[in-house]
């Protein structure tokens, strides 16, 4: 019953200025044929004041499902090592189009995933940038590039997605040392899909000393798994009968659980039945779909034997036999330059089973609810014998998810109050690195017959979102880093469904804010919009 859709990409475009009543025209009474170019309140990627070179890797108008391919060649005028590498994407589209999902691989390694804004009739343009310095080992040699951005262009959906992607390489210099990265970044080989799982193998260097995994992962665009956090059991009659709303992304090595994480609850620019809720600013992370990360170092000594090892990405909670999850895993590998062979083993291993309760009410054509609480944890220790001695690593991770989903009869009103927390602590000798991630989604959708238009429905969305992180690094009593970030969205939008576009009478207000505090200093940026036009662009700090 809900008009749900898909999405695609972008990060942060910085607009220098503050809109005030004296400098900006009043917003229109409702959405018109155009709206402000999309942007987010996030800061641009910080870059050094050194010389840089640009390499274009994508230039294409996406209008079907054919992947775009090219070849990346390292910049001869800016040979590595580099202090920073930044991916920058420019996009434009006009007419009628859904949001679309896209991703880029270089040398088979996923480096970027994104979703697109839905265009206005007159057209929009947007920009995205991402720090991709961690992929520097991959970029030292010529590599194949593939960008997939599936799109449909016909007499109804006219929007061609014109995309240009460049890599900017910043040289080293005063105050800009060579970036510290892994020695290799590897994709999985011999990949295969098993329902919602992805399985592959990797043969790691024999002198591996540290191992991190990352997984670009999202629920599928257009299907119910895009809206996994509002799933309900089939007996309730709910429109997305995908069981429990709990999802978890587990990494296994040779059949043994090595890492757990909670997926981020993405909302794309057609999501929650209301594209006007995301014009002009998208929900947090919609333009920059970040990978989940896993410290797998306790296993490093076991997989450095020169043999292929199986890595499995398992999405917990997806009903048996159902697909619908996009997963691209990569491995970041550090090696011991003074040793041909490292060895090691696990010294302790404790992984709790998932603890989850679902209190469910409802039946077809009636009101219903799912009150879900879930938690899981692990603590894994191991060591690697290196040329510098034995290095011990302990990884602890705890995840919790609370969700209350309530709907009225006929799903005329759908309410969600959900929170996620994912805490990871890695101890290596006297160093302790801790990452505390918290997400929340609170709001409702109502879908009621319009009082004056036969067959028309008033769709109203009211939503608050928060994406917070707190990262710390300590060496004994010394604090090396302490950083808090927070991105929030507060918006309300309404439109008339099942009528011609010029009769939708869409309205919407939104305020998005991005804040950083801690040892990196202070950043505070707020954007507000009314009916698609920015009315406030304010910097604090």
C-alpha positions in Angstrom: 0.0 0.0 0.0 3.0 2.3 0.4 4.7 3.9 -2.6 8.2 2.9 -1.7 11.3 3.2 -3.9 15.1 3.1 -4.2 18.3 5.4 -4.3 22.0 6.4 -5.1 25.1 8.7 -4.0 26.8 11.8 -2.3 28.8 13.2 0.6 29.5 16.8 1.4 29.3 20.1 -0.5 30.3 23.1 1.5 28.3 26.3 0.9 30.1 29.3 2.4 27.5 31.7 3.7 24.5 32.1 5.9 21.1 32.6 4.4 19.0 35.2 6.1 15.8 37.0 5.3 17.8 39.9 3.9 19.7 37.8 1.5 17.3 35.1 0.4 13.9 35.2 -1.3 11.0 33.7 0.7 10.4 30.0 0.0 7.5 29.0 -2.3 4.2 27.9 -0.7 4.8 24.4 -2.0 7.3 22.5 -4.2 7.6 23.8 -7.7 9.3 22.5 -10.8 12.8 23.0 -9.3 14.5 22.8 -5.9 17.9 23.7 -4.5 20.8 21.5 -5.5 21.2 18.8 -2.9 24.0 19.0 -0.3 24.7 17.7 3.2 26.0 19.6 6.3 29.1 17.3 6.6 32.5 18.9 6.3 34.6 18.5 3.2 37.5 16.1 3.3 40.5 17.9 4.9 43.4 18.0 2.4 47.0 19.3 2.7 48.4 22.4 1.0 50.5 20.3 -1.3 50.5 19.8 -5.1 47.9 17.4 -6.3 46.9 15.5 -9.5 43.5 14.4 -10.7 42.7 11.2 -12.6 39.3 10.8 -14.1 37.9 7.2 -13.7 34.3 7.7 -14.7 32.5 9.8 -17.2 29.1 8.4 -18.3 25.4 9.0 -18.7 23.7 6.1 -16.9 20.4 5.2 -18.6 20.3 1.4 -18.4 21.8 -1.4 -16.4 25.1 -1.7 -18.3 28.2 -1.3 -16.1 30.6 1.4 -17.0 34.2 0.2 -17.3 37.5 2.0 -17.6 41.1 1.6 -16.7 42.8 3.5 -13.9 46.5 4.5 -14.4 48.5 6.1 -11.5 49.3 9.8 -12.1 52.8 10.1 -13.5 53.2 13.7 -12.2 52.2 12.7 -8.6 53.8 9.4 -8.0 53.2 7.9 -4.5 53.6 7.8 -1.7 50.6 10.2 -1.2 49.5 12.1 1.9 45.8 12.0 0.9 43.7 10.5 -1.9 40.1 11.9 -2.4 37.4 10.5 -4.6 35.1 13.2 -6.0 31.9 12.6 -7.8 29.8 15.1 -9.7 26.3 14.2 -10.8 23.4 15.8 -12.6 19.9 14.7 -13.6 16.7 16.3 -14.7 13.1 15.2 -15.5 11.5 12.2 -13.8 13.5 9.5 -12.2 13.7 7.3 -9.1 16.6 7.2 -6.7 19.2 4.7 -7.8 22.0 2.7 -6.0 25.5 2.6 -7.4 28.9 1.4 -6.5 32.5 1.5 -7.8 35.1 -1.2 -7.7 38.8 -0.7 -8.5 40.8 -3.9 -9.1 37.8 -5.8 -7.8 37.9 -3.9 -4.5 34.8 -1.9 -3.5 35.8 1.7 -2.8 32.6 3.6 -3.0 28.8 3.1 -2.7 26.2 5.7 -3.0 22.6 6.6 -3.8 21.2 9.3 -6.0 18.7 12.1 -5.3 15.4 12.2 -7.2 15.4 15.1 -9.7 13.2 18.0 -10.3 11.7 18.8 -13.7 14.3 21.6 -14.3 17.2 19.5 -13.1 19.6 19.3 -10.2 23.3 18.7 -9.7 25.2 17.4 -6.7 28.7 16.5 -5.5 30.1 13.8 -3.3 33.6 13.4 -1.9 35.2 10.6 0.1 38.6 10.0 1.7 39.9 6.9 -0.1 43.5 7.1 1.2 43.2 3.7 2.8 43.0 2.2 -0.7 46.4 3.7 -1.6 48.1 0.2 -1.9 45.6 -0.7 -4.6 46.2 2.6 -6.5 49.9 2.2 -7.0 49.4 0.1 -10.1 47.1 0.1 -13.2 43.7 -1.3 -12.3 40.3 -2.0 -14.0 37.4 0.2 -12.9 33.8 -0.7 -12.8 30.9 1.6 -11.9 27.4 0.1 -11.7 24.4 2.5 -11.5 21.4 0.7 -12.8 18.8 3.1 -14.2 15.7 3.0 -16.4 15.1 5.7 -19.0 11.9 5.5 -21.1 8.9 7.7 -22.0 8.0 8.0 -18.3 11.3 8.0 -16.4 13.3 10.5 -18.4 16.2 11.2 -16.1 19.7 10.2 -17.3 22.3 10.2 -14.5 25.3 12.1 -15.8 28.2 11.1 -13.6 31.9 12.2 -13.5 34.3 10.6 -10.9 37.9 11.7 -10.3 40.6 10.6 -7.9 42.7 13.5 -6.5 46.2 12.6 -5.3 47.9 14.9 -2.8 51.7 14.7 -2.7 53.8 14.6 0.5 55.4 17.8 1.8 55.9 19.9 4.9 53.2 18.9 7.4 51.9 16.3 5.0 53.7 13.0 5.5 52.9 9.9 3.6 49.7 8.3 4.8 49.9 5.2 7.0 47.9 2.5 5.4 47.8 -1.3 5.1 50.3 -2.9 2.8 47.7 -4.5 0.6 43.9 -4.3 0.0 42.4 -7.5 -1.4 39.0 -8.5 -2.6 37.7 -12.1 -2.0 38.3 -14.6 -4.8 35.9 -17.2 -6.2 32.9 -15.3 -4.8 29.5 -17.0 -4.8 26.1 -16.0 -3.4 24.1 -18.3 -1.1 20.8 -16.6 -0.4 21.8 -13.4 1.5 25.3 -14.7 2.2 28.4 -13.9 0.1 31.2 -16.5 0.3 34.7 -16.3 -1.1 38.3 -17.2 -0.4 41.5 -15.2 0.2 45.1 -16.3 0.3 47.0 -13.8 2.5 50.7 -13.0 2.6 52.7 -15.4 4.7 54.0 -12.4 6.7 50.6 -11.0 7.7 50.7 -9.1 11.0 47.4 -7.3 11.1 44.1 -7.9 9.4 41.0 -5.7 9.0 37.8 -6.5 7.1 35.3 -4.1 5.6 31.9 -4.8 4.1 29.9 -2.5 2.0 26.4 -3.7 2.7 22.8 -2.5 2.2 19.3 -4.0 1.9 18.2 -4.2 -1.7 16.7 -1.2 -3.4 13.0 -1.6 -4.2 12.2 -4.8 -2.3 11.1 -5.3 1.3 14.7 -5.8 2.5 15.3 -2.1 1.7 12.9 -1.6 4.6 14.1 -4.4 6.9 13.8 -2.4 10.1 10.0 -2.4 9.7 9.6 -6.1 8.9 6.9 -8.1 10.6 5.9 -11.8 10.7 3.7 -13.0 7.9 0.8 -13.9 10.2 0.3 -10.2 11.0 -0.6 -9.5 7.4 1.9 -6.6 7.3 2.9 -5.5 3.8 6.6 -6.5 4.3 6.3 -9.9 5.9 10.0 -10.5 6.4 9.9 -11.9 9.9 11.7 -9.9 12.7 13.1 -6.4 12.0 16.5 -7.5 13.3 19.4 -7.7 10.9 23.1 -8.3 11.7 26.1 -8.7 9.5 28.5 -11.5 10.7 31.9 -12.3 9.2 33.1 -15.9 9.4 36.6 -17.3 8.7 36.7 -21.0 7.9 33.3 -21.4 9.4 34.1 -19.6 12.7 32.5 -16.3 13.7 35.2 -13.7 13.6 33.2 -10.4 13.7 29.7 -9.0 14.2 28.2 -5.7 13.3 24.9 -3.9 13.0 24.0 -2.6 9.5 23.1 1.1 9.3 19.3 1.8 8.7 19.7 3.7 5.4 16.8 5.8 4.0 17.3 6.6 0.4 15.7 9.7 -1.3 12.5 7.9 -2.3 12.2 6.2 1.1 9.5 6.3 3.7 6.9 6.8 0.9 7.9 10.5 0.6 10.5 11.8 -1.8 9.8 15.3 -0.6 11.2 14.6 2.8 14.7 14.4 1.2 14.6 17.5 -1.0 17.0 19.1 -0.9 19.0 17.3 1.8 19.2 13.5 2.0 19.0 11.4 5.2 22.4 10.8 6.9 24.8 8.6 4.9 22.5 8.3 1.9 25.1 9.8 -0.4 28.0 8.2 1.4 27.2 4.5 2.1 30.1 3.5 4.4 31.4 0.0 5.0 31.1 -1.9 8.2 34.5 -2.6 9.7 35.9 -5.6 11.6 39.2 -6.0 13.3 40.2 -9.6 12.4 43.8 -9.5 13.8 43.3 -12.3 16.3 43.0 -14.6 13.3 46.0 -13.1 11.4 48.4 -15.8 12.6 46.1 -18.6 11.5 45.5 -17.3 8.0 49.1 -16.4 7.1 50.0 -20.0 6.1 49.9 -19.3 2.3 46.7 -21.4 1.9 43.3 -20.2 0.8 40.8 -19.5 3.6 37.1 -19.2 3.3 35.5 -15.8 4.3 31.7 -15.7 4.6 29.5 -12.6 5.0 26.3 -13.8 6.7 23.3 -11.4 7.1 21.4 -12.7 10.1 17.6 -12.2 10.2 16.9 -12.6 6.4 14.2 -15.2 5.9 15.5 -18.5 4.6 15.7 -18.7 0.8 15.3 -14.9 0.4 18.0 -12.7 -1.2 17.9 -8.9 -1.1 21.3 -7.8 0.4 24.2 -6.2 -1.4 27.5 -7.2 0.2 31.1 -6.3 -1.1 33.8 -7.4 1.3 37.5 -6.3 1.3 40.5 -7.2 3.4 43.1 -4.6 4.5 46.4 -6.5 5.2 49.5 -5.3 7.1 52.7 -7.3 6.6 56.0 -7.6 8.6 58.7 -6.2 6.4 61.4 -8.0 8.3 59.9 -11.5 8.3 59.0 -13.9 5.6 56.6 -15.9 7.8 54.4 -14.9 10.8 52.6 -17.4 13.0 50.1 -17.2 15.8 46.9 -18.6 17.3 43.7 -17.8 19.1 44.2 -17.7 22.9 40.5 -17.1 23.9 37.3 -17.2 22.0 33.8 -16.3 23.3 30.9 -15.5 21.0 27.5 -15.3 22.6 24.4 -16.5 20.7 21.9 -13.9 19.6 19.5 -13.0 22.4 16.3 -11.6 20.9 12.6 -11.3 21.8 9.7 -10.3 19.5 6.4 -9.4 21.1 4.0 -9.4 18.2 0.3 -8.4 17.9 -2.0 -8.1 14.9 -3.6 -10.1 12.1 -4.5 -9.3 8.5 -6.6 -6.1 8.0 -6.1 -5.2 11.7 -3.8 -3.0 13.7 -0.5 -4.6 14.8 2.9 -4.1 16.4 6.3 -5.7 16.8 8.2 -4.9 20.0 11.7 -6.2 19.5 14.8 -6.3 21.7 18.1 -7.9 20.7 21.7 -8.1 21.8 24.9 -10.1 21.1 28.6 -9.8 22.0 32.0 -11.4 21.4 35.5 -11.3 22.9 38.3 -12.8 20.9 42.0 -12.8 21.7 45.0 -14.0 19.7 48.6 -13.3 19.0 51.0 -13.0 16.0 54.7 -13.7 16.3 56.5 -11.0 14.3 60.1 -9.8 13.9 59.4 -7.3 16.7 58.1 -10.0 19.0 54.8 -11.4 20.0 51.9 -9.0 19.4 48.6 -9.8 21.3 45.3 -8.4 20.3 41.9 -8.6 21.9 38.7 -7.6 20.1 35.5 -7.0 22.1 32.2 -6.1 20.4 28.7 -5.7 21.7 25.6 -4.8 19.7 22.0 -4.0 20.8 18.9 -3.1 18.9 15.6 -2.0 20.4 12.6 -1.4 18.1 8.9 -0.6 18.5 6.9 -0.7 15.3 3.2 0.0 15.4 0.7 0.2 12.6 -3.0 1.0 12.3 -5.5 -1.1 10.4 -4.8 -0.9 6.7 -1.4 0.6 7.6 -3.0 4.0 7.4 -0.5 5.1 10.0 2.9 3.4 10.5 5.1 4.4 13.5 8.7 3.4 14.3 10.8 4.1 17.4 14.1 2.3 16.9 17.7 2.5 18.2 20.9 0.7 17.4 24.2 0.6 19.3 27.4 -1.0 18.2 30.5 -0.8 20.5 33.9 -2.1 19.5 37.1 -2.1 21.6 40.4 -3.3 20.3 43.3 -3.7 22.7 46.8 -4.2 21.3 49.5 -4.2 24.0 49.0 -0.9 26.0 46.9 0.7 23.2 43.1 0.7 23.4 40.9 1.9 20.5 37.2 2.2 21.1 34.4 3.0 18.7 30.9 3.6 20.0 28.2 3.9 17.2 24.6 4.8 17.9 21.7 5.3 15.5 18.1 6.2 16.0 15.0 6.5 13.8 11.8 7.9 15.2 8.7 9.0 13.3 5.6 8.0 11.4 3.9 7.8 8.0 0.2 8.4 7.5 -1.7 7.4 4.4 -5.3 8.6 4.4 -7.9 9.3 1.7 -7.9 12.9 0.6 -11.0 14.7 1.6 -11.7 16.4 -1.8 -9.9 14.3 -4.5 -11.5 10.9 -5.3 -8.8 8.2 -5.3 -6.2 10.6 -3.9 -4.4 9.9 -0.6 -2.7 12.3 1.7 0.8 11.0 2.5 2.5 12.6 5.5 5.9 11.8 6.9 7.3 13.1 10.2 10.7 11.8 11.1 13.8 12.4 13.3 17.1 10.6 12.6 20.4 10.6 14.4 23.8 9.1 13.5 26.3 9.4 16.3 29.8 8.1 16.9 32.4 8.5 19.7 35.9 7.2 19.0 38.9 7.2 21.4 42.5 6.0 21.2 44.6 5.7 24.4 48.1 4.5 25.1 48.2 3.7 28.7 47.1 6.8 30.6 47.7 9.0 27.5 44.8 10.0 25.3 45.9 10.0 21.6 42.5 10.9 20.2 38.9 11.6 21.3 36.3 12.6 18.7 32.5 12.8 18.7 30.4 13.3 15.6 26.7 13.7 15.3 24.5 14.1 12.2 20.8 14.7 12.7 17.7 15.1 10.5 14.4 16.6 11.5 11.8 16.8 8.8 8.1 16.7 7.9 6.7 16.5 4.4 3.3 15.9 2.8 1.9 15.3 -0.7 -1.1 13.8 -2.5 -0.6 10.3 -3.9 -2.4 8.9 -6.9 -2.9 12.2 -8.7 -1.0 13.8 -11.6 2.3 15.3 -10.6 1.1 18.9 -11.0 -1.7 18.2 -8.5 0.5 16.7 -5.7 0.6 20.0 -3.8 3.8 18.8 -2.0 5.2 20.7 1.0 8.0 20.0 3.4 10.4 21.4 5.9 13.7 19.9 7.0 16.7 20.7 9.2 20.0 18.8 9.0 23.0 19.3 11.3 26.5 17.9 11.5 28.7 18.4 14.6 32.2 17.4 15.5 33.9 18.0 18.9 37.0 16.6 20.6 40.7 16.6 20.0 40.2 17.4 16.3 38.5 20.8 17.2 35.0 21.9 16.6 32.7 21.9 13.5 29.0 22.7 13.5 27.0 23.2 10.3 23.2 23.5 10.0 21.0 23.6 6.9 17.3 24.2 6.9 14.9 24.1 3.9 11.3 24.9 3.2 9.5 23.4 0.2 12.8 22.5 -1.4 14.6 25.8 -1.0 17.4 26.4 1.5 16.5 29.1 4.1 19.3 28.6 6.5 23.0 27.8 6.1 24.7 28.4 9.4 28.1 27.6 10.8 28.7 27.4 14.6 31.9 27.0 16.5 
